[in-house]
Amino acid sequence: VDEKQQMQNDFLDKVLDLLPTECRTLLKHFYWNHKPMDEIASILGMRNADSAKSKKFKCMKKAKDIGNMLIKCGEFTEDEIRAAVERISLKELIKEETFYAENGISMAALDVDEDTE
């Protein structure tokens, strides 16, 4: 692992360490263990996959807030954090595209007119 990659890993580890346990568990199951939302909901005792998705959204916001806090304390530079966040976003995009491809779903069918959101 090169120095830049190690800094990104250190940043992600620090963010995860500072997250509440439920968020840390949810994000690890989703990003590292690639578990589906319905299974994560069951593990965490939530009602359904939609509850888990909502919680994941809130946890990602907390993670971003923690990242901003780490920038303000000077522990990590903004470039290091940006690179780490981009890596997480790319992993999520690849996972979604793989799911759609495996299930024969056209990405064009998922496009939503921004005016209707």
N, C-alpha and C positions, 0 to 999 in steps of 0.2 A: 504494500500500500504506500503510495507516494505521500509527501507531506500535505499537499492540498486535500487529498482524499481523507487523510487522517484527521485533519482539522474539521472537515465536514462531518465525519463520523463522531468526533468529539462533541460537535455542536448538537447533532441529533441526539446523542446519548444524554447530554445535559438537559435538553428540552424535555425528553422523555422522563428523566429523573424528577423534573420539577412539575410535571403534570400530576393531577389526581390519579389515584390507582385505577379507577374505572376507565378513565381516558387512556391511560398507558396500556391497559389490558386490551381495550377495544382496538386501538390503533395497531398494536402488535399482532392481534389476530387477523386484522384486515390486511395490513401491508406485508407482514413477514410470513404469516401462516396461510395467507390467501383464502381465508374462510369466508363463505358467503354471509350476507347480513342476517339471514334468518337463523343461521347457526350461532352467530355472535350474539344475537338477541337471546337465544336460548341459554347460552353460557352465562350471560350477564343478568339473566332473570328479567328481561324486558318483554313487553307484550308481543312485539312483532318486529319484522325487518324495518318497517318505517320508523319505529322508535329508535332502533339502532342507527339508522341513517341520520336521523335528526341529532342524535347524541354525537355521532362522528363529526358532523358539521360543527357542532359546538366545541368539540375537543380540538378540531383543527384551528378554530379561532383562538382557543386558549393557547395552543402551540405557537401560533403566530405572535400573540401578545407576549409570550415568554421570550420568543426570539427577539422582539423589539426591546424587551427589558435587558436582554443580554448585550444588545448593541449599546444601549445607554450606559451600562456599567463598564463598557470597554473590554468585556471578556472575549468577544468575537467581533470581527469587522463585518460591515454590512455586506461586502462582497462574498465572504465565507457563508454567511447566512443565505444570501440570495442563491448561491450555487446549491446549497443543501436543499432549500425549498424547491428549486427548479427540478432537482433530482427526484424529490417525492412526487411532484406534480406529473413528471414524465412517467414515473412508475404507474401512477393511477391511470393516466391516459392509455398506456400500453395495455394494462389489465382490461380496461373497458373495451378497447378495440379488439383485443383477443376474444373476449366474451361475445361481442357482436359477430365477429367472423366465424367463431365456432357454432353459433346459433343461426347463421344465415340471415342476420339482420343487416339491412343496408344502412350505412351511416347517413345517407341522404334522407332516409325516412325519419331520422331523428332530428333533423334540423328544425328549429323552432323560430318563427318570425319574432324578432326581439320586441316588436310593437305589441304583441299579444301576451307577453309575459307579465 
